[in-house]
Amino acid sequence: MSITTAPRPWGLDRLRPYPSVTVEPYTTVILDPDTQVAVFLDQDGLVVEMGKHGTSKGTETRPESTNQDSRNDSDHDQDSEQD
């Protein structure tokens, strides 16, 4: 009986050390009661601007059974909006 060595998993060649840790410029997060938006504060209680981001929404029509064999029809639409 011979013992064979298992092949090395391919993913091990792709592993790299984690990047260095980044210290965030804020110490506290509060919720603004009027806007329901998170506000980031530094150690002195001053607001830290965290950058802007947009919002998006998407819609999609579901395929309906319109063919004779009752399978889903692959024709459907997708739509998205972003600001």
C-alpha positions in Angstrom: 0.0 0.0 0.0 1.4 3.4 -1.0 0.5 6.8 0.5 0.1 9.6 -2.0 0.3 13.3 -1.1 -2.9 15.2 -1.9 -2.5 18.0 -4.4 -2.1 21.5 -3.0 -5.4 23.5 -3.3 -5.2 26.1 -6.0 -6.5 28.9 -3.7 -3.5 28.8 -1.5 -1.4 30.4 -4.2 -3.8 33.3 -4.2 -3.6 34.2 -0.5 -1.9 37.4 0.5 -1.5 39.1 3.9 -4.2 41.4 4.9 -3.5 45.1 4.0 -2.4 47.3 6.9 -5.1 48.6 9.2 -6.5 52.0 8.5 -7.5 54.2 11.4 -10.8 55.9 10.8 -11.0 59.6 11.4 -14.1 59.4 13.6 -14.7 58.2 17.2 -18.4 58.3 17.5 -21.5 57.8 15.3 -24.8 59.3 16.2 -28.2 59.4 14.4 -29.5 62.8 13.5 -33.2 62.6 14.7 -34.4 65.0 12.0 -32.8 63.5 8.9 -32.3 59.9 10.2 -28.8 60.0 8.8 -25.7 58.8 10.6 -23.4 61.7 11.7 -19.7 60.9 12.4 -17.9 62.8 15.1 -14.2 63.1 15.8 -12.6 63.0 19.3 -13.4 66.7 19.8 -17.1 66.3 18.9 -16.8 67.9 15.5 -18.5 66.5 12.5 -16.3 64.5 10.1 -17.3 64.5 6.4 -17.4 60.9 5.2 -17.8 61.7 1.6 -20.9 61.6 -0.6 -22.6 58.7 -2.2 -25.6 58.3 -4.4 -28.6 56.2 -4.1 -30.1 53.9 -6.7 -33.2 51.8 -7.2 -34.0 49.1 -9.7 -37.0 47.4 -11.1 -37.4 44.2 -13.0 -40.4 42.6 -14.6 -40.7 38.9 -13.9 -41.0 36.5 -16.7 -44.5 35.1 -17.2 -45.6 31.7 -18.5 -46.7 32.7 -22.0 -45.5 29.7 -24.0 -47.4 26.5 -24.7 -45.2 24.2 -22.5 -45.9 26.3 -19.3 -42.2 27.0 -18.8 -41.1 30.5 -17.9 -40.5 32.7 -20.8 -36.9 34.1 -20.7 -38.0 37.6 -21.9 -38.0 40.2 -19.2 -36.9 43.8 -18.6 -34.6 45.5 -16.1 -34.4 49.2 -15.3 -32.3 51.2 -12.9 -32.0 54.8 -11.7 -29.0 56.4 -9.9 -28.3 59.9 -8.6 
